[in-house]
Amino acid sequence: MTTHITTKDLPISERPYEKCLLEGAQALSDAELLAVILKSGSRDMNAVALAQRILQADGKNLLNLYHLSVEELMRFPGIGKVKAIQLKCVAELSRRIARTDRKDRICLSNASSVAAYYMERLRHEQAEQLLVSMFDAKCHLIGDTLISTGTVDHVMGSPRDIFVRLLEKKAVYFILLHNHPSGDPTPSREDHAMTARMQACGELMDLHLSDHIIIGDNNYYSFRENKQILV
C-alpha cells in the first residue's frame, strides 16, 4: 500500500505548521509555504521536498504556480487533480489580492499606479492580451474588459469592439493596456499605429484615450509618460 510522507515526519524545527505558529508565516520559506498547502508529499519525499521540486522546475520558483497547467502539475509525484487545482487557485488568489490592494490607488493621470494594478494580471500571460480600462467623468475607475487575446508577439484590437464597451459603461476616459510576453515593454510599430488610431476614433466620439500602457515583466511603457499622448 502506498504511504505518503507528511510534514509530521520532519523534525519539529522543520515543520512548517509549528514554525508558522512560533515565528509567523513570514518566517516560512517559499517551499515551506507551499508545503502547508500540499499537506503531504509522495511515497518517497515529504511535502517540503515535493514543494522544492515544483519550485525548481524551469528555474521559475513561485512563478511556476502561474505557468504550470493542472496537467503539468499532476506529473509531479504526489500531485493529483485536486492538489493541482488547489495550487492553481492559490496562484489566482495571490493575483487578486495584489489587484485589490492597489485598486484604491489607481489614478488616471498616474501611469505607474495603473501599471501596478494590472501588472500581476498581465505579466504572466504567455500570449498578448488587450484590455481597456474605463473611467467616468470624475476619473474614477468603473471597470475593465478583455478585448482580445493574440499570439506571443501580436494582438489585434477593433475600435468598434472597444467603443461598444465604453458606451455601454458610459465611460468618458479610457486606457488601453496590453502585455508583451517577452518581458520587454518597448512599443512596436504596430503599437504606435494602434494608439494613434484609437485616439483619433475616440476624439470623434468624445471618448478620450488617456494612455496606452504596455506591461512587461515588472516594468511598463506609458505612451503618456513618453509624451506620445497629450491630454
C-alpha positions in Angstrom: 0.0 0.0 0.0 1.3 3.5 -0.9 2.0 5.7 2.0 2.6 9.5 1.9 5.2 11.3 3.9 3.7 14.3 5.7 5.3 17.3 7.4 4.8 15.5 10.7 7.6 13.1 9.7 10.0 16.0 9.7 11.9 17.2 12.9 9.7 19.7 14.8 12.2 22.5 13.9 11.5 21.9 10.2 7.7 21.5 10.4 6.0 24.5 8.6 2.9 24.5 10.8 4.9 24.7 14.1 7.3 27.2 12.6 4.4 29.4 11.5 2.9 29.3 15.0 6.1 30.2 16.6 7.6 32.7 14.2 4.7 33.8 11.9 4.0 32.9 8.3 6.6 35.4 7.1 9.4 33.2 8.6 8.5 30.3 6.2 10.5 29.7 3.1 8.7 29.5 -0.3 8.9 25.7 -0.1 7.5 25.6 3.4 4.6 27.9 2.5 3.8 25.6 -0.4 4.2 22.5 1.8 1.4 23.8 4.0 -0.9 23.9 1.0 0.2 20.4 -0.2 -0.1 18.9 3.3 1.6 15.7 2.2 4.2 14.6 -0.3 4.7 11.3 -2.1 5.8 7.9 -1.1 9.5 8.9 -1.5 9.5 12.5 -0.3 7.9 14.8 2.2 5.7 17.8 1.4 8.6 20.3 1.7 10.8 18.2 -0.7 7.9 18.0 -3.1 7.4 21.7 -2.9 11.0 22.3 -3.6 10.8 20.1 -6.7 7.8 22.1 -8.0 9.6 25.4 -7.3 12.8 24.3 -9.0 11.1 23.3 -12.3 12.3 25.5 -15.2 14.0 27.8 -12.6 10.9 30.0 -12.2 10.3 29.4 -8.4 6.9 30.6 -7.3 6.0 31.7 -10.8 5.6 28.0 -11.6 2.2 28.2 -9.9 1.2 30.6 -12.7 2.9 29.0 -15.6 2.4 25.2 -15.0 -1.0 23.9 -16.1 -3.1 21.5 -14.0 -1.9 18.6 -16.2 1.8 19.6 -15.8 1.4 19.9 -12.0 -0.1 16.4 -12.0 3.2 15.0 -13.4 4.9 15.6 -10.1 4.7 12.5 -7.8 2.1 13.1 -5.1 0.2 15.7 -7.0 -3.3 14.6 -8.1 -6.0 16.6 -9.8 -7.3 18.1 -6.5 -3.9 19.3 -5.3 -3.1 20.7 -8.8 -6.4 22.6 -8.8 -5.7 23.9 -5.3 -2.3 25.2 -6.4 -3.8 27.0 -9.4 -6.4 28.6 -7.1 -3.7 29.8 -4.7 -1.9 31.4 -7.7 -5.1 33.1 -8.8 -5.9 34.2 -5.2 -2.5 35.9 -4.9 -3.1 37.7 -8.2 -6.5 39.0 -7.0 -5.1 40.1 -3.6 -2.4 42.1 -5.3 -5.0 43.8 -7.5 -7.4 44.5 -4.6 -4.6 46.1 -2.6 -3.8 48.5 -5.5 -7.3 49.3 -6.7 -7.9 52.4 -4.5 -4.6 53.8 -5.6 -5.4 54.0 -9.3 -5.1 57.5 -10.7 -6.0 58.1 -14.3 -3.1 60.6 -14.8 -0.5 58.3 -13.0 0.7 55.6 -15.3 2.6 53.8 -12.6 -0.5 53.3 -10.4 -2.4 51.8 -13.4 0.5 49.6 -14.4 0.9 48.4 -10.8 -2.8 47.4 -10.7 -2.6 45.3 -13.9 1.0 44.0 -13.5 0.2 40.7 -11.9 -2.8 40.1 -14.1 -0.8 40.6 -17.3 2.9 39.9 -16.8 2.5 36.1 -16.5 0.4 35.7 -19.7 2.1 33.7 -22.5 0.2 35.5 -25.2 -0.6 39.1 -25.8 -3.9 40.3 -24.3 -5.5 43.7 -25.0 -7.6 45.2 -22.2 -9.4 48.5 -22.0 -9.7 50.2 -18.6 -12.7 52.6 -18.3 -13.1 55.8 -16.2 -16.0 58.1 -15.6 -16.1 61.9 -15.8 -14.6 62.2 -12.3 -11.7 59.9 -13.4 -12.9 57.0 -11.2 -12.3 53.5 -12.5 -15.6 52.0 -13.4 -14.4 48.7 -14.9 -12.2 47.0 -17.4 -12.7 44.3 -20.1 -10.6 41.9 -22.2 -10.9 42.9 -25.8 -8.8 40.2 -27.5 -6.1 37.6 -27.0 -3.4 37.3 -29.6 -0.2 35.4 -30.1 3.1 35.6 -28.3 4.0 38.8 -30.1 0.9 40.3 -31.6 -2.6 41.3 -30.6 -5.4 42.8 -32.6 -8.0 45.3 -31.3 -11.0 46.5 -33.2 -12.0 50.1 -32.4 -15.7 49.0 -32.8 -15.3 46.4 -30.0 -13.6 48.9 -27.7 -16.1 51.7 -28.2 -19.1 49.5 -27.8 -17.8 48.5 -24.3 -17.0 52.2 -23.5 -20.5 53.3 -24.5 -22.1 50.5 -22.5 -20.3 51.6 -19.4 -20.9 55.3 -20.1 -17.2 55.9 -19.8 -15.6 59.3 -20.6 -11.9 58.3 -20.4 -10.1 55.1 -21.2 -6.7 53.5 -21.1 -5.5 50.7 -23.4 -3.3 48.0 -21.9 -1.6 45.1 -23.3 1.3 42.8 -22.4 4.5 41.8 -24.1 5.2 38.2 -23.0 8.9 38.7 -23.9 9.1 41.0 -20.8 10.3 44.0 -22.8 7.5 46.6 -23.0 9.1 48.7 -25.8 6.3 49.5 -28.2 6.4 48.1 -31.7 5.4 50.0 -34.9 2.0 48.3 -34.7 1.6 49.5 -31.1 2.2 53.1 -32.2 -0.2 52.7 -35.1 -3.0 51.3 -32.9 -2.5 54.1 -30.3 -2.9 56.8 -33.0 -5.9 55.1 -34.5 -7.7 54.7 -31.1 -7.0 58.2 -30.1 -8.4 59.6 -33.4 -11.5 57.5 -33.2 -12.1 58.4 -29.6 -11.9 62.1 -30.2 -14.7 61.8 -32.8 -16.9 60.2 -30.2 -15.9 62.4 -27.3 -14.2 59.4 -25.6 -10.7 60.3 -24.6 -7.7 58.0 -24.7 -5.7 58.9 -21.6 -2.9 56.4 -22.1 -1.7 53.2 -23.7 0.3 51.1 -21.3 2.4 48.1 -22.3 3.1 45.7 -19.5 6.4 43.8 -19.4 8.0 41.7 -16.7 7.8 44.0 -13.7 8.2 47.1 -16.0 6.0 49.0 -18.3 5.9 51.6 -21.1 3.5 54.5 -21.0 2.7 56.5 -24.1 1.5 59.4 -21.9 4.7 59.5 -19.9 6.7 59.5 -23.1 4.6 62.4 -24.4 3.2 60.4 -27.3 -0.3 61.0 -25.9 -1.1 64.6 -24.9 -4.2 65.2 -22.7 
